[in-house]
């Protein structure tokens, strides 16, 4: 895939560089904050090769890319310059949207690293069971444990770095404030007591006569976020009065002098108290009925993900996982999340085994593994949600599995992405021989896999509206109608073959994006000659810079997309020669592109050429000619309105 080309199209699709206020990405999504959402063309972007779907939620314009999202993100960031002073987008939207926007911007950048570190800690807990592989006293274990635990211990530093971007502060000063909270001498001082108390909390020291209470900031969340938020106001206030010649030195000096003591004295304790309140609120709700809590979370988690509101729970989970007194040292919501994830995998497995549509079978099969390892977007948007019923079955399975996990009061001890690998995070380090921990892991795994089995059985037994059946039946019926009594009364348009070659169903192509029908209905032609000609009278609306694909809008409004070969964008235009150019008016049969078919095949590329109608949704149906072989300018598609 040409990520540079896709990034340019996405920038144009969202309204241009000037319409982008901010951009971050998670495991599968580009998360835009746009100045004017109305300027973005959602439908057009969804048709881009490489885009799974588009979701507008939480005040964000989210483009689902998949596992290659980082590559597209890097290409886009290399082409735009975001105005760090523009805060207009943060003032728009309701409180929930603004809160979700803040949370996603701060937590998304390091969640992958945190998930990997969490799984490493879980694997180390397994490795030290009865010293089977490692001894907890060995240098190997201690080094690996440092690799896994350091991200959690120094979490305030990571939060400071990302919060600085969101709150528009000096990143290095922000990180300096966080480092001061974790400075070894201060950690020791804050763990001590002078024998005095303040509001029932032991006093550890004094600063200019002001008491500083005992606290622990390792793995904490809210104290540093409050500190960086206030730092932003302080820096902007100082910039109004500070001479330009000295502000780069004096402002950091003043901020450190004010914010570090201020955080120890006031901001840190207040933030810690807020975190404690959040934990108690969650625990009180959970303790009303852990089973019902699990049922609700398991059944609706993927719905939360679709609308982006799941981010609101992330700080609560991380705060709960912090070592007491900053947190609980565990979290009960995290284990509930694996059930809905594996529920989607189970539903996809049911679709894979039951569907008769080759394109959907291929898409479902490839998405099962990604869902098992925690990436559910391809499964949800490409398979279960598209077919509707499998998504409902997955939610039912997730709800039942979540209820089992809740009933067993399963705990997670390390932050991790919900996947089969996260099961090891249900082991508390150093307690693997404890029967309670064994039960914890067993119940967590059982609930998740039961969710997967239930979703699979419901999908396979109860079934769904298969793409292959509905589309084939509709096409067959419409052919008869067109040939018989409705032939003259139905508004139709003919698209002629732009190539000479062999014809096969669109669902049979190896390109899963085209096979799924996401880019429109049509057919695939395997060409026998190296010439591509106009399939109808119209205007060339786009020719890719790599000349492997072309878009034509016919005089009657049909948008025809022709893609020469699979993944041929990787050739960078080699072996392709464009005879026509964008905005040219063409007649049926005009030569558009020449290509060296033999050399393309020698490079290892398939010449499967999808010919699809991008705006298929505007037609009652798109009927393919009943032919195995076709010549140029023979009838290929009939479009019925």
C-alpha positions, 0 to 999 in steps of 0.5 A, a space after each residue: 500500500 502507498 501510505 504517502 498517497 493514502 495520507 494525501 487523500 485523507 488530508 483532502 478528505 478531512 477538509 485540508 491541512 487548515 481544517 486539522 486541529 490535532 491528530 493522534 492515533 491508537 492501535 487501529 485508528 487515526 483520531 482527528 480533531 477537526 475545526 469544522 466537521 462539516 468539511 470532512 467527506 465521511 463517505 468519500 474517505 470510507 471508500 479509500 483503499 486502506 480505510 476500514 471505516 469512519 467513526 465520529 465519536 467523542 468529538 473526534 473524527 476517527 478513521 479506522 485503518 488497522 494495523 498499519 495506522 502508525 505508517 499512515 499517521 507518520 505520513 500525515 504528520 510529515 505533511 502537516 504542521 499543526 498549530 499548537 496554539 489553536 485551542 478552539 477545538 477544545 472549547 467546542 463540544 459537550 463536557 463528555 466529548 472534551 473529557 474523552 478527547 483529553 483522555 485519548 490524547 494523553 493515554 493513547 500514545 503509550 498504551 501499546 508499550 504499557 500493554 507489552 510491559 504488563 504481559 511481560 510482568 505476567 510471563 515473569 510471574 509464570 516463569 518464577 513458579 517453583 523456580 521452573 525457569 527463573 529465580 526471583 533472586 537471579 540477575 536475569 529476572 531482576 533485569 527483565 522485571 525492571 523492563 516490565 515494571 519501570 513503565 508502571 513505576 515511572 508512569 507519571 513521567 509518561 503522563 507528563 510527556 503526553 499531557 504536556 502536548 495536550 495542555 500545551 506546556 513545556 514538555 521537558 519542564 513537565 517531565 521534570 515535575 514528574 521526575 521530582 515526584 519520583 526522585 529517590 530522596 523525595 520518595 524516602 522523605 515522603 514515606 517517613 513521618 514527623 509524628 504530626 498529622 494534617 487532616 488525619 494524614 501523617 506529615 512527612 516534612 515541611 516546606 518553608 513551614 508548610 506541612 507536606 503530607 506522606 504520599 507515594 507517587 509511583 504509578 499515580 495518575 491524577 496528581 501529575 495530570 492536575 499539576 501539568 494542567 495548572 502548569 499550562 495556566 502558569 506558563 501562559 500567564 508568565 509569557 504575557 510579562 516575560 521579555 523575549 530575551 530571557 523567557 526561555 530560561 526564566 519561565 522554566 525556572 519560575 515554573 519549577 520553583 512554584 510547581 514542584 513544591 506546590 505539587 508536593 504541598 497541595 496538588 499531589 494530595 488533592 489529586 491523590 484524594 480525587 483518585 481515591 474517590 474515583 476508586 471508591 465510586 467504582 468499587 461501590 458500584 461494582 460491589 452492588 452486584 459484581 455479576 451484573 457489572 460483568 454482564 453490562 461491561 461484557 455485553 456493551 463494551 464493544 458498543 462503547 468502543 464503537 462510540 469511543 466512550 470506553 476511554 472514560 474508563 481507562 484512567 479509573 483502571 490505571 488508577 485502581 492498579 496503582 500500588 496503595 495508597 495511591 490505588 488499590 493494587 488491582 482492578 476488576 474491570 480489566 478482566 471483564 474486557 477479554 470476554 467481549 473481545 473473544 466474543 467477537 472472535 467467536 462470532 467471526 469464526 462462526 461466520 468463517 465456517 458458515 458463509 458461502 461468500 468467498 470474500 467474507 470467508 477470507 475477511 472473517 478468517 483473517 480477522 479471527 487471529 487479530 481479535 484473539 490478540 486484542 485488535 477487534 476493529 477488522 472483526 467488528 467493522 469488516 464482519 460482525 457489525 456488517 452482518 449485524 446478527 453476529 455482532 449481537 451474538 458476540 455481545 450476548 456471549 460477551 455479556 455471559 462471559 463477563 457475568 462469569 468473570 464478575 461473579 468470580 470477582 476476578 482481579 487484574 494486577 497489571 494494565 494490558 490490552 485485552 487479549 489471550 496474552 492478558 490472562 497472565 496479568 491476572 497473576 499477582 507477582 509472587 503469589 502464583 502458588 496461592 490457590 486464590 490466584 489460581 482460581 482467579 486466573 482460571 475463572 478469568 480464562 473460563 469466562 472469556 472462552 465461554 463468551 467465545 464459544 457462545 458467540 460462535 454457536 449462536 452465529 453458526 446455529 442461528 445464522 445470519 443474512 449471508 452476503 452471498 445468498 442475498 446478493 446472488 438471489 437479488 441479482 438473479 431476480 433482477 436479471 429476469 425482471 430486466 429481461 422481461 416485463 420491467 425491461 423498459 420501465 427501469 432506468 438503467 445504464 450500461 458499463 462496457 468492459 475496459 479490458 479483454 480477459 477472463 471474468 470472475 466474481 468480485 468476492 473471489 479476488 484475493 484483495 479482501 477490501 474489494 472482495 468485501 464489497 466495501 469499495 462498491 459492487 462489480 466484477 474482476 477481470 484478469 486481462 489478456 492484453 496490456 491496454 485499459 480503455 474507457 468503459 463509458 462516456 465520461 470524465 476522468 476524475 482521478 488517476 493515481 500517481 502510480 498509474 495503477 488505478 483510475 476513476 471515471 464518472 460517466 455522463 449519467 453519474 456512475 462512478 467507475 473505479 478500475 484497479 489494475 492488479 493487486 497491491 500494484 501500488 507498490 510498483 510506484 508506477 513502474 510498467 504503467 503508462 497513462 495516456 489520459 490525464 485527470 479531468 479529460 473527457 473520454 468516449 467509450 473505448 478511448 485508450 486510458 492506460 498501457 501496462 506491461 502485464 508480463 513484467 508486472 506478473 514477473 514481479 510477483 503481482 496478481 493481475 486481478 483487476 476489480 472494476 467496481 461502481 464506487 457509488 453502488 449505494 445509489 443504485 437498486 442493483 449492479 448486475 454483472 454480465 453472465 460471461 466467463 470471457 469478455 472482449 473490450 467494449 462488450 457489456 460488462 455491468 448493468 446499473 439499475 436505478 
